[in-house]
Amino acid sequence: MADLLGTACDQLALTPVRALVQGGQKQVHVVSDSAGAHLVLKLIDLGQAADPAALERARREVALLQSVDHPNVVKVTSELHEVGSPPTATFWLEEYLDGTDLRYCGSGWAAEELVALGRDVAAGLGALHEKKVIHRDLSPGNVQRLTTGAFVVMDPGFAKHTLRSGITIGGQPGTRGFMTPEHLQAFSGSPTAASDVFGCGALVYLAATGHPPVPYKGDDSEYMQRLRTANHIPLRDLRPDLPSGLADLIERTLHPQPARRYRNGVALAKAFGAL
């Protein structure tokens, strides 16, 4: 991967600054261009076998982000570049987001911070949903809290375009602790826009309490049993200081039946905006 970083930097006239993610098939680096501006370089090592699923996910992620122009969705700033024939690696550039992802933003947030988080994430999801795209893996590592206070949705690498055929990746993608009942095919058979609504509610719940509504405790079968019914402690019980309207909104996002939630990100953003 070090050789790939050098190849990408040479090809795009970039200077490495620091690594954000290292190890495994994917690496993410902060780089600077010839003008000294920071960007994010994403590198995917496809291996000598040229993993077709990983390549297709990368192509879709870049194409998706290029089609969306919204302040709450990360922007791609280059084309997808492929190395070799058939490709053994690929890379692209995204905007640099000055901030921290939700894994490192603590908990016990005030009501106005929770509303801002929900509103911004829902607005970003709404922009994806209007393109008929479902994120499917909305987790703390995929939302950045900027130094300006705004929130940006990132990394729709497992996103599903509802108008295109899916990619077989060994079951529904998702992050334990932030999956939805639909990931288990309990209701609709697969995640929908309402599934991203559940994910947004789970992130607000996390920021409020310090843990997701259906936390993963290390036992897959036990987690799946709780996830099927979205069994959780109501937010109002853990944070009685929060406005009842906010607690009720979050409970609606976490309903086990998708049809009982807000329909999509647009509807959810409107609900947060009305608080």
C-alpha positions as CSV (number, residue, x, y, z in Angstrom):
1,M,0.0,0.0,0.0
2,A,3.0,2.3,0.5
3,D,3.8,1.9,-3.2
4,L,0.2,2.7,-4.0
5,L,0.3,5.9,-1.9
6,G,3.4,6.9,-3.8
7,T,1.8,6.1,-7.2
8,A,-1.3,8.1,-6.4
9,C,0.6,11.1,-5.0
10,D,2.9,11.1,-8.1
11,Q,0.0,10.9,-10.5
12,L,-2.0,13.6,-8.9
13,A,0.9,15.9,-7.8
14,L,0.1,15.5,-4.1
15,T,2.2,15.4,-0.9
16,P,1.3,13.0,2.0
17,V,0.4,14.8,5.3
18,R,-0.8,12.0,7.6
19,A,-2.7,8.7,7.6
20,L,-6.3,8.6,8.9
21,V,-6.9,4.9,8.3
22,Q,-4.3,2.2,7.7
23,G,-4.4,-1.5,7.4
24,G,-6.5,-3.9,5.4
25,Q,-7.8,-3.3,2.0
26,K,-8.6,0.4,2.4
27,Q,-6.4,3.3,3.4
28,V,-7.3,7.0,3.9
29,H,-4.7,9.8,4.0
30,V,-4.7,13.5,4.3
31,V,-2.7,15.0,1.5
32,S,-1.9,18.5,0.2
33,D,-2.1,19.7,-3.4
34,S,0.4,22.1,-5.1
35,A,-1.4,25.1,-3.6
36,G,-1.0,23.6,0.0
37,A,-4.8,22.8,0.3
38,H,-5.7,19.7,2.3
39,L,-7.6,16.9,0.6
40,V,-8.5,13.3,1.6
41,L,-7.0,10.5,-0.6
42,K,-8.8,7.1,-0.5
43,L,-6.9,4.1,-1.6
44,I,-8.4,0.6,-2.2
45,D,-6.0,-2.4,-2.7
46,L,-7.9,-4.9,-4.8
47,G,-5.2,-7.4,-4.6
48,Q,-3.8,-9.6,-7.4
49,A,-7.2,-11.2,-7.7
50,A,-8.7,-7.8,-8.6
51,D,-11.7,-8.1,-6.2
52,P,-14.6,-7.2,-8.5
53,A,-17.1,-6.4,-5.6
54,A,-14.6,-3.9,-4.0
55,L,-13.9,-2.3,-7.3
56,E,-17.7,-1.9,-8.1
57,R,-18.3,-0.5,-4.6
58,A,-15.6,2.1,-5.2
59,R,-17.0,3.0,-8.6
60,R,-20.5,3.4,-7.2
61,E,-19.3,5.4,-4.2
62,V,-17.5,7.9,-6.4
63,A,-20.3,8.1,-8.9
64,L,-22.8,8.6,-6.2
65,L,-20.9,11.4,-4.4
66,Q,-20.3,13.1,-7.7
67,S,-24.0,13.2,-8.3
68,V,-24.9,14.8,-5.0
69,D,-24.1,18.5,-4.2
70,H,-25.2,19.1,-0.6
71,P,-23.5,20.7,2.4
72,N,-24.2,17.7,4.6
73,V,-22.8,15.1,2.2
74,V,-19.0,14.8,1.6
75,K,-17.8,15.9,-1.8
76,V,-15.6,14.0,-4.3
77,T,-13.0,16.2,-5.9
78,S,-11.5,13.9,-8.5
79,E,-12.4,11.1,-10.9
80,L,-11.9,7.5,-9.9
81,H,-8.4,6.3,-10.9
82,E,-7.6,2.7,-11.5
83,V,-4.2,1.1,-11.4
84,G,-3.3,-1.8,-13.7
85,S,-5.3,-3.8,-16.2
86,P,-7.3,-5.6,-14.9
87,P,-7.2,-3.1,-12.0
88,T,-5.4,-4.1,-8.8
89,A,-6.0,-0.9,-7.0
90,T,-8.0,2.3,-7.2
91,F,-8.0,5.7,-5.6
92,W,-9.8,9.1,-5.6
93,L,-9.9,12.4,-3.7
94,E,-12.5,13.9,-1.4
95,E,-12.8,17.2,0.3
96,Y,-11.0,17.5,3.6
97,L,-13.4,17.9,6.5
98,D,-12.0,19.8,9.5
99,G,-13.5,18.0,12.5
100,T,-14.0,14.7,14.3
101,D,-16.3,11.8,13.6
102,L,-18.9,10.8,16.1
103,R,-16.8,8.0,17.6
104,Y,-14.8,10.7,19.4
105,C,-17.4,13.4,20.2
106,G,-18.5,12.2,23.6
107,S,-22.1,12.0,24.9
108,G,-24.6,13.8,27.1
109,W,-25.1,16.4,24.4
110,A,-27.5,19.3,25.1
111,A,-30.9,19.3,23.3
112,E,-29.9,21.9,20.8
113,E,-26.8,19.9,19.8
114,L,-28.8,16.8,19.4
115,V,-31.3,18.6,17.2
116,A,-28.5,20.0,15.0
117,L,-27.0,16.5,14.6
118,G,-30.3,15.0,13.6
119,R,-31.3,17.8,11.3
120,D,-28.0,17.9,9.4
121,V,-27.7,14.1,9.1
122,A,-31.3,13.8,8.0
123,A,-30.7,16.6,5.4
124,G,-27.7,14.7,4.0
125,L,-29.7,11.5,3.9
126,G,-32.5,13.4,2.2
127,A,-30.1,14.4,-0.6
128,L,-29.2,10.8,-1.1
129,H,-32.8,9.6,-0.9
130,E,-33.8,12.1,-3.6
131,K,-31.3,10.3,-5.8
132,K,-33.0,7.0,-4.9
133,V,-29.9,6.0,-2.9
134,I,-29.9,4.3,0.6
135,H,-26.8,4.7,2.7
136,R,-27.3,1.4,4.7
137,D,-24.3,1.8,7.0
138,L,-25.0,4.9,9.0
139,S,-22.6,4.6,12.0
140,P,-20.5,7.0,14.2
141,G,-17.5,6.6,11.9
142,N,-19.5,7.7,8.9
143,V,-20.6,11.1,10.3
144,Q,-18.2,14.0,10.8
145,R,-18.7,16.9,13.2
146,L,-17.0,19.9,11.7
147,T,-15.4,22.7,13.7
148,T,-18.2,24.9,12.4
149,G,-20.7,22.8,14.3
150,A,-22.2,21.3,11.1
151,F,-22.4,17.5,10.5
152,V,-21.6,15.7,7.3
153,V,-22.5,12.2,6.1
154,M,-19.6,10.2,4.7
155,D,-18.6,6.9,3.2
156,P,-21.7,5.5,1.4
157,G,-19.5,2.6,0.3
158,F,-22.2,0.1,0.8
159,A,-25.0,2.4,-0.5
160,K,-27.7,0.8,-2.5
161,H,-29.1,2.5,-5.6
162,T,-32.7,1.3,-5.7
163,L,-32.8,1.7,-9.5
164,R,-29.7,-0.5,-10.0
165,S,-28.9,-4.1,-9.4
166,G,-27.2,-4.9,-6.1
167,I,-23.8,-6.3,-5.3
168,T,-23.6,-9.6,-3.6
169,I,-21.4,-9.1,-0.5
170,G,-22.5,-11.9,1.8
171,G,-25.6,-10.5,3.4
172,Q,-26.7,-7.0,4.2
173,P,-23.9,-4.6,5.1
174,G,-23.9,-2.8,8.4
175,T,-22.1,-2.0,11.6
176,R,-23.1,-4.0,14.7
177,G,-24.8,-1.7,17.2
178,F,-26.2,0.5,14.3
179,M,-28.0,-2.0,12.2
180,T,-31.8,-2.0,11.7
181,P,-34.4,-4.7,12.0
182,E,-34.5,-4.7,8.2
183,H,-30.9,-5.9,8.1
184,L,-32.3,-9.1,9.5
185,Q,-35.1,-9.1,6.8
186,A,-37.6,-8.9,9.7
187,F,-40.1,-6.7,7.7
188,S,-39.3,-5.3,4.3
189,G,-36.6,-7.8,3.3
190,S,-33.9,-5.2,2.9
191,P,-33.0,-1.7,4.1
192,T,-35.0,1.2,2.7
193,A,-34.9,5.0,3.2
194,A,-36.8,4.4,6.4
195,S,-33.8,2.3,7.5
196,D,-31.5,5.3,7.2
197,V,-34.1,7.2,9.4
198,F,-33.6,4.5,12.0
199,G,-29.8,5.0,11.7
200,C,-30.1,8.7,12.2
201,G,-32.2,8.2,15.3
202,A,-29.6,5.8,16.6
203,L,-26.9,8.3,16.2
204,V,-28.8,11.0,18.1
205,Y,-29.6,8.4,20.9
206,L,-25.8,7.6,21.0
207,A,-24.9,11.3,21.4
208,A,-27.5,11.7,24.1
209,T,-26.7,8.6,26.2
210,G,-23.3,7.3,25.3
211,H,-24.5,4.1,23.7
212,P,-26.8,3.1,20.8
213,P,-30.4,2.1,21.4
214,V,-29.6,-1.6,20.6
215,P,-26.0,-2.0,21.6
216,Y,-23.9,-5.0,20.5
217,K,-22.6,-6.9,23.5
218,G,-20.5,-9.5,21.7
219,D,-23.1,-12.2,21.2
220,D,-24.5,-12.2,17.6
221,S,-27.6,-14.3,18.3
222,E,-28.5,-12.2,21.4
223,Y,-28.0,-9.0,19.5
224,M,-30.1,-10.1,16.6
225,Q,-32.9,-11.1,18.9
226,R,-33.0,-7.6,20.4
227,L,-32.6,-6.0,17.0
228,R,-35.6,-7.8,15.5
229,T,-37.9,-5.8,17.8
230,A,-35.6,-2.8,18.2
231,N,-35.8,-3.5,21.9
232,H,-34.4,-0.4,23.8
233,I,-34.8,1.9,26.8
234,P,-36.8,4.9,25.6
235,L,-34.7,8.1,25.4
236,R,-37.1,9.9,27.7
237,D,-36.2,7.4,30.5
238,L,-32.5,8.0,30.2
239,R,-32.6,11.7,29.5
240,P,-35.7,13.1,31.2
241,D,-34.2,16.6,30.9
242,L,-34.7,16.6,27.1
243,P,-37.8,18.2,25.5
244,S,-40.6,15.7,25.1
245,G,-40.9,16.5,21.4
246,L,-37.3,15.5,20.8
247,A,-37.7,12.2,22.7
248,D,-40.9,11.4,20.9
249,L,-39.3,12.1,17.5
250,I,-36.4,9.7,18.3
251,E,-38.8,7.0,19.5
252,R,-40.6,7.3,16.1
253,T,-37.3,6.9,14.2
254,L,-36.6,3.7,16.2
255,H,-39.9,2.0,15.6
256,P,-39.3,-1.7,14.6
257,Q,-41.6,-1.3,11.7
258,P,-40.3,0.9,8.9
259,A,-43.7,2.1,7.9
260,R,-44.2,3.6,11.3
261,R,-41.1,5.8,11.1
262,Y,-40.6,9.0,9.0
263,R,-40.6,8.0,5.4
264,N,-37.2,9.3,4.4
265,G,-34.5,11.8,5.2
266,V,-36.4,14.7,3.8
267,A,-39.4,14.1,6.1
268,L,-37.1,13.6,9.1
269,A,-35.2,16.8,8.5
270,K,-38.5,18.6,8.3
271,A,-39.5,17.1,11.7
272,F,-36.2,18.1,13.3
273,G,-36.6,21.6,11.9
274,A,-40.0,21.9,13.5
275,L,-38.6,21.3,17.1
